[in-house]
Amino acid sequence: MSVALRERREELELVAAEAERARAGAGRLVLLRGATGTGRTALLEAAAEQAEAAGMRVLRARCSPDHTSVPFGAVFQLLAHGPGFDSAAGEEPDPPGTPPHRGRPARLWRLLRSYADDVPLLVAVDDVHLADESSRRWLVEAVRRIDRLPVLMVVTERSQYDIDPPADGLVHALSPALVRTRTLAPLSAGSAAELVRSALGRPVPAEWVDDCVRAGAGSPLLLRALLDDLGGTATEDAPAALPDNCAALYPGSYAAAVSWWLDSAGPTTTEVARALAALDDDEEDDEKDEDSASGGGGHGDADAGLLARMAGADPARVPGWLTAMTGLGLLRPGPGGRPRYAHPLLRDAVLSSWSGALRQAAHHRAAEAMLRRGDRAEAVAGQLLRSAPVGEAWATGVLLDAADLAVRDDRSDDALGFLRRALDEPMPDARRSVVLTELGSLEYATVRSTAGIPRLAEAMRLPGLPRDRVRAAVALGTALARQGEARTAIDVLRGLEDEHLTGHPDLVRTVQTASALLSDHDPATRREVYRWLRETAERSPRLVGTAGQALLVRYESTAGLTSAASAMRRIRALLAQPADPLAEGFLLGTAAAVAQWADQLDEAERLVRRGLAGQRPSLLHPMHLALQNVRVDIAAARGAYAELLADPGALSPVAGRPDPANAQAHALIALVETGRTEEATALADGFDLQNPYDSWELNRFLYARGVLRAATGDPAGALGDFLECGRHQSARDVVSPVVTPWRTASAECHLALGRPRQALALAEEELRLATVWNTPRVLGRALRVLGTATGGRRGLELTDRAVRILRQGADGASGGTADATPGATPEVESDGGGTAAPGGEPVETELIPELIPALIAQGRRLTAVGERARAREALREAAERAERLGAVRMRESAEAALREGGARRAATARTGSGSLTASERRIAELAAQSRTNMEIAELLHLARRTVETHLTSAYRKLGIRRRAELGAALTDTGSRSGPPGGTRA
């Protein structure tokens, strides 16, 4: 059975019954009504064939809009092949005033009756709604007379809710007793699916069949055309879904059928259908997240009022049309019940015949209508993205408001689109400069590293307010410095200071601070800038401001000129002073870095959150990346390896940036520590460091690559990386081990290569510098390596001291003393609120990863001097701490040391609340308080994916599957792990 005759059995049976009745001399009219494409013509032809087979003579006429001006054109088609027609047709028209029973209609009626005298007739008229008016009147009159003749009249009529109300139908003035009416319904989904399978004649995926059914929309016309196009493409290897674009179909029968459907519906309906398709095209991502404001246009826009406005249609008729099209299957309710086309292919076919200019004009009208009714800015801007430039101020404002919202929601791609489109609208030069600054910053950060520089340079050429010019200069300087052009960046800033900032001392200080920070990308420039900064601060601290003074504290911290306690006192004093608004970000970022080095991780984290909250992420600013780097440094200091590896961007080179970043250096170490050395090697090999930019991030990566090489049995290669890192740092006056402890790492390589003298010299120098800074982390690490290099009982004493100092920082033990240097015993002061570091600066009770290698070194020293029981205690504690931290490499090192000492390591906790890392516990506790992942991410200034990664790990360790179980699981005291300092038999 053909596509058009599916589910038409009842209609054919009705025609057959009425034909039998007509042959008995009782004629009637059968009216087959239906929407465009429901198979009216095919059904009429089948009925005619059925009548001919039953012995009836069939008279056919097919009406067309091209013949509506020819009087009696449809009747002439019916009677044209009978005897006597020529004389009737050739007469001149009746004179005016001729009675109907004596004019042409009467002669044509007599002719029809003469045909019926010979044989029963089936009069088949297709598309009677297109018949000329004379023929329609004649047919109506004929229906009134055939009830006593062997004549059955079967006509088809288009019956569909269009925007323009249709004229009265053929049977409007007829008695219901003379007419049998059937309305053709769309094909059912089951019948359409069966047709698809049988027509293709080969197995196809279920998704393919479902797509065909939806694209066919229950219309035999559309389904047949679609199957014609798919005849040569649907195979066993066919994709699981239809294309969304008609260009992928050949020979194009489907698009032609949709175009014919539109032409049949009339111009106003066509415009509304296209307007809906345009809005539907904007909303393809509805299913992704209803609450997300996409840049495509508002999710509530496809309603009757908006469609009417776009198409210039009667708003009272559009709701009925939407309901009717949904009933026919062409539309389906989308999210929130909003009507959408049943398949993207159908929507594309509707749009394909619409010119670009007309579509842009419709989007312009939609934007104006949405603005007037108060839709959200992004919805209105979504329409403007698809319109031609408006040339009015309201369009500029809407686009910029939408960009601002997109930036706040961290949707950079959407913000880029809005900002680029805003540049097509009129705006003053000062405002254009601001837009170019933001656009250039976003393009630099999200497109490629060089993309935004021309925009930023253009922003600098335009006039603007001094504060806005400073923002543009800082953004351009940041981009240039990251490209290795630090001196050019500083020249840009100095040129601004000399020409445009007279009378703005606060802005001058901001520019000077930015210059100092950007000089970190070039050693020679850095020395020059910091020399000027120190000299100026000595003469007049007010000239450099609080942010500049904080940078000097940071400089002295890395140069080994101050202690952690002194640095934090000075930083806190600066934070308590009023700060220039534009300079506050520099102050907070610098303070956070110093606090992180001083092991004040919670305070550093608070400063990072405060600093990021004050930053506009769409504006390129050196401190934005600096704050993000400090956040990564904090995670590394806590041993939060999962957090460091959660961001996929940290595990591969960044597109457009040839050199490694800080996050990638930490990710490299995290991969090593978690036992994923093959991935670490792939990451390290992804960078060509033959001619890199001489930046501090390069130094960090050289150190990380050295860690990898040392872990994979290449101490010579590792030593080369560590020493190169040291040379680069020394060239920047960075000698303190607070940044990268390259000396202790080099010393360990010398020991592995059998060079104890060189190792001892490096370890002693590291301890000297660590004593200046005087925090548990740097002191403990230096003492550990010095103890290993020294050996014997003296080496054991040094490693014992390292463990005591690091345990204070890791577990919060108060009181006691710790030796900072051989022979010296500084007091460890406490304020009664936690642990104090050597020198009096309180430290936080965080799990310090450095304690684990110190315990391993202590265990090995104890084994060497014969104290095997104490050695086993230290090594088992190291293994348990490593297990809790997820530090696979250190756990394996502790277990190897246990085996070498003849002991067998007991199992450590891999599950239970005691197995959670500090980051996992912090996030799990917030989740247990009913906070969403997004809320946790915003609160902790983490990526949402990082939160999800930590929660997944916490669920696994806690043995739970739902968020509701977190509260009880976190209070679980049944973990198999013992206390951090405990031992097992």
Rosetta blueprint (number, residue, H / E / L):
1 M L
2 S L
3 V H
4 A H
5 L H
6 R L
7 E L
8 R L
9 R H
10 E H
11 E H
12 L H
13 E H
14 L H
15 V H
16 A H
17 A H
18 E H
19 A H
20 E H
21 R H
22 A H
23 R H
24 A L
25 G L
26 A L
27 G L
28 R E
29 L E
30 V E
31 L E
32 L E
33 R E
34 G E
35 A L
36 T L
37 G L
38 T L
39 G L
40 R H
41 T H
42 A H
43 L H
44 L H
45 E H
46 A H
47 A H
48 A H
49 E H
50 Q H
51 A H
52 E H
53 A H
54 A L
55 G L
56 M L
57 R E
58 V E
59 L E
60 R E
61 A E
62 R E
63 C L
64 S L
65 P H
66 D H
67 H H
68 T L
69 S L
70 V L
71 P L
72 F L
73 G H
74 A H
75 V H
76 F H
77 Q H
78 L H
79 L H
80 A L
81 H L
82 G L
83 P L
84 G L
85 F H
86 D H
87 S H
88 A H
89 A H
90 G H
91 E L
92 E L
93 P L
94 D L
95 P L
96 P L
97 G L
98 T L
99 P L
100 P H
101 H H
102 R H
103 G L
104 R H
105 P H
106 A H
107 R H
108 L H
109 W H
110 R H
111 L H
112 L H
113 R H
114 S H
115 Y H
116 A H
117 D H
118 D H
119 V L
120 P L
121 L E
122 L E
123 V E
124 A E
125 V E
126 D E
127 D L
128 V H
129 H H
130 L H
131 A L
132 D L
133 E H
134 S H
135 S H
136 R H
137 R H
138 W H
139 L H
140 V H
141 E H
142 A H
143 V H
144 R H
145 R H
146 I H
147 D H
148 R H
149 L L
150 P L
151 V E
152 L E
153 M E
154 V E
155 V E
156 T E
157 E E
158 R E
159 S L
160 Q L
161 Y L
162 D L
163 I L
164 D L
165 P L
166 P L
167 A L
168 D L
169 G L
170 L H
171 V H
172 H H
173 A H
174 L L
175 S L
176 P H
177 A H
178 L H
179 V E
180 R E
181 T E
182 R E
183 T E
184 L E
185 A L
186 P L
187 L L
188 S L
189 A H
190 G H
191 S H
192 A H
193 A H
194 E H
195 L H
196 V H
197 R H
198 S H
199 A H
200 L H
201 G L
202 R L
203 P L
204 V L
205 P L
206 A H
207 E H
208 W H
209 V H
210 D H
211 D H
212 C H
213 V H
214 R H
215 A H
216 G H
217 A L
218 G L
219 S L
220 P H
221 L H
222 L H
223 L H
224 R H
225 A H
226 L H
227 L H
228 D H
229 D H
230 L H
231 G L
232 G L
233 T L
234 A L
235 T L
236 E L
237 D L
238 A L
239 P L
240 A L
241 A L
242 L L
243 P L
244 D L
245 N L
246 C H
247 A H
248 A H
249 L L
250 Y L
251 P L
252 G L
253 S H
254 Y H
255 A H
256 A H
257 A H
258 V H
259 S H
260 W H
261 W H
262 L H
263 D H
264 S H
265 A H
266 G L
267 P H
268 T H
269 T H
270 T H
271 E H
272 V H
273 A H
274 R H
275 A H
276 L H
277 A H
278 A H
279 L H
280 D H
281 D H
282 D H
283 E L
284 E L
285 D L
286 D L
287 E L
288 K L
289 D L
290 E L
291 D L
292 S L
293 A L
294 S L
295 G L
296 G L
297 G L
298 G L
299 H L
300 G L
301 D L
302 A L
303 D L
304 A H
305 G H
306 L H
307 L H
308 A H
309 R H
310 M H
311 A H
312 G L
313 A L
314 D L
315 P L
316 A L
317 R L
318 V H
319 P H
320 G H
321 W H
322 L H
323 T H
324 A H
325 M H
326 T H
327 G H
328 L H
329 G L
330 L L
331 L E
332 R E
333 P E
334 G L
335 P H
336 G H
337 G H
338 R L
339 P E
340 R E
341 Y E
342 A L
343 H L
344 P H
345 L H
346 L H
347 R H
348 D H
349 A H
350 V H
351 L H
352 S H
353 S L
354 W L
355 S L
356 G H
357 A H
358 L H
359 R H
360 Q H
361 A H
362 A H
363 H H
364 H H
365 R H
366 A H
367 A H
368 E H
369 A H
370 M H
371 L H
372 R H
373 R L
374 G L
375 D L
376 R L
377 A H
378 E H
379 A H
380 V H
381 A H
382 G H
383 Q H
384 L H
385 L L
386 R L
387 S L
388 A L
389 P L
390 V L
391 G L
392 E L
393 A H
394 W H
395 A H
396 T H
397 G H
398 V H
399 L H
400 L H
401 D H
402 A H
403 A H
404 D H
405 L H
406 A H
407 V H
408 R H
409 D L
410 D L
411 R L
412 S H
413 D H
414 D H
415 A H
416 L H
417 G H
418 F H
419 L H
420 R H
421 R H
422 A H
423 L L
424 D L
425 E L
426 P L
427 M L
428 P L
429 D H
430 A H
431 R H
432 R H
433 S H
434 V H
435 V H
436 L H
437 T H
438 E H
439 L H
440 G H
441 S H
442 L H
443 E H
444 Y H
445 A H
446 T H
447 V L
448 R L
449 S L
450 T L
451 A L
452 G L
453 I H
454 P H
455 R H
456 L H
457 A H
458 E H
459 A H
460 M H
461 R H
462 L L
463 P L
464 G L
465 L L
466 P H
467 R H
468 D H
469 R H
470 V H
471 R H
472 A H
473 A H
474 V H
475 A H
476 L H
477 G H
478 T H
479 A H
480 L H
481 A H
482 R H
483 Q L
484 G L
485 E L
486 A H
487 R H
488 T H
489 A H
490 I H
491 D H
492 V H
493 L H
494 R H
495 G H
496 L H
497 E H
498 D H
499 E H
500 H H
501 L L
502 T L
503 G L
504 H L
505 P H
506 D H
507 L H
508 V H
509 R H
510 T H
511 V H
512 Q H
513 T H
514 A H
515 S H
516 A H
517 L H
518 L H
519 S H
520 D H
521 H H
522 D L
523 P H
524 A H
525 T H
526 R H
527 R H
528 E H
529 V H
530 Y H
531 R H
532 W H
533 L H
534 R H
535 E H
536 T H
537 A H
538 E H
539 R H
540 S L
541 P H
542 R H
543 L H
544 V H
545 G H
546 T H
547 A H
548 G H
549 Q H
550 A H
551 L H
552 L H
553 V H
554 R H
555 Y H
556 E H
557 S H
558 T H
559 A L
560 G L
561 L L
562 T L
563 S L
564 A H
565 A H
566 S H
567 A H
568 M H
569 R H
570 R H
571 I H
572 R H
573 A H
574 L H
575 L H
576 A L
577 Q L
578 P L
579 A L
580 D L
581 P L
582 L L
583 A L
584 E H
585 G H
586 F H
587 L H
588 L H
589 G H
590 T H
591 A H
592 A H
593 A H
594 V H
595 A H
596 Q H
597 W H
598 A L
599 D L
600 Q L
601 L H
602 D H
603 E H
604 A H
605 E H
606 R H
607 L H
608 V H
609 R H
610 R H
611 G H
612 L H
613 A H
614 G L
615 Q L
616 R L
617 P L
618 S L
619 L L
620 L L
621 H L
622 P H
623 M H
624 H H
625 L H
626 A H
627 L H
628 Q H
629 N H
630 V H
631 R H
632 V H
633 D H
634 I H
635 A H
636 A H
637 A H
638 R L
639 G L
640 A L
641 Y H
642 A H
643 E H
644 L H
645 L H
646 A H
647 D L
648 P H
649 G H
650 A H
651 L H
652 S L
653 P L
654 V L
655 A L
656 G L
657 R L
658 P L
659 D L
660 P L
661 A L
662 N H
663 A H
664 Q H
665 A H
666 H H
667 A H
668 L H
669 I H
670 A H
671 L H
672 V H
673 E H
674 T L
675 G L
676 R L
677 T H
678 E H
679 E H
680 A H
681 T H
682 A H
683 L H
684 A H
685 D H
686 G L
687 F L
688 D L
689 L L
690 Q L
691 N L
692 P L
693 Y L
694 D L
695 S L
696 W H
697 E H
698 L H
699 N H
700 R H
701 F H
702 L H
703 Y H
704 A H
705 R H
706 G H
707 V H
708 L H
709 R H
710 A H
711 A H
712 T L
713 G L
714 D L
715 P H
716 A H
717 G H
718 A H
719 L H
720 G H
721 D H
722 F H
723 L H
724 E H
725 C H
726 G H
727 R H
728 H H
729 Q H
730 S H
731 A H
732 R L
733 D L
734 V L
735 V L
736 S L
737 P L
738 V L
739 V L
740 T L
741 P L
742 W H
743 R H
744 T H
745 A H
746 S H
747 A H
748 E H
749 C H
750 H H
751 L H
752 A H
753 L L
754 G L
755 R L
756 P H
757 R H
758 Q H
759 A H
760 L H
761 A H
762 L H
763 A H
764 E H
765 E H
766 E H
767 L H
768 R H
769 L H
770 A H
771 T H
772 V H
773 W H
774 N L
775 T L
776 P H
777 R H
778 V H
779 L H
780 G H
781 R H
782 A H
783 L H
784 R H
785 V H
786 L H
787 G H
788 T H
789 A H
790 T H
791 G L
792 G H
793 R H
794 R H
795 G H
796 L H
797 E H
798 L H
799 T H
800 D H
801 R H
802 A H
803 V H
804 R H
805 I H
806 L H
807 R H
808 Q H
809 G H
810 A H
811 D H
812 G L
813 A L
814 S L
815 G L
816 G L
817 T E
818 A L
819 D L
820 A L
821 T L
822 P L
823 G L
824 A L
825 T L
826 P L
827 E E
828 V E
829 E L
830 S L
831 D L
832 G L
833 G L
834 G L
835 T E
836 A E
837 A L
838 P E
839 G L
840 G L
841 E L
842 P E
843 V E
844 E L
845 T L
846 E L
847 L L
848 I L
849 P L
850 E L
851 L H
852 I H
853 P H
854 A H
855 L H
856 I H
857 A H
858 Q H
859 G H
860 R H
861 R H
862 L H
863 T H
864 A H
865 V L
866 G L
867 E L
868 R H
869 A H
870 R H
871 A H
872 R H
873 E H
874 A H
875 L H
876 R H
877 E H
878 A H
879 A H
880 E H
881 R H
882 A H
883 E H
884 R H
885 L H
886 G L
887 A L
888 V H
889 R H
890 M H
891 R H
892 E H
893 S H
894 A H
895 E H
896 A H
897 A H
898 L H
899 R H
900 E H
901 G L
902 G L
903 A L
904 R L
905 R L
906 A L
907 A L
908 T L
909 A L
910 R L
911 T L
912 G L
913 S H
914 G H
915 S H
916 L L
917 T L
918 A H
919 S H
920 E H
921 R H
922 R H
923 I H
924 A H
925 E H
926 L H
927 A H
928 A H
929 Q L
930 S L
931 R L
932 T L
933 N H
934 M H
935 E H
936 I H
937 A H
938 E H
939 L H
940 L H
941 H L
942 L L
943 A L
944 R H
945 R H
946 T H
947 V H
948 E H
949 T H
950 H H
951 L H
952 T H
953 S H
954 A H
955 Y H
956 R H
957 K H
958 L H
959 G L
960 I L
961 R L
962 R L
963 R H
964 A H
965 E H
966 L H
967 G H
968 A H
969 A H
970 L H
971 T L
972 D L
973 T L
974 G L
975 S L
976 R L
977 S L
978 G L
979 P L
980 P L
981 G L
982 G L
983 T L
984 R L
985 A L
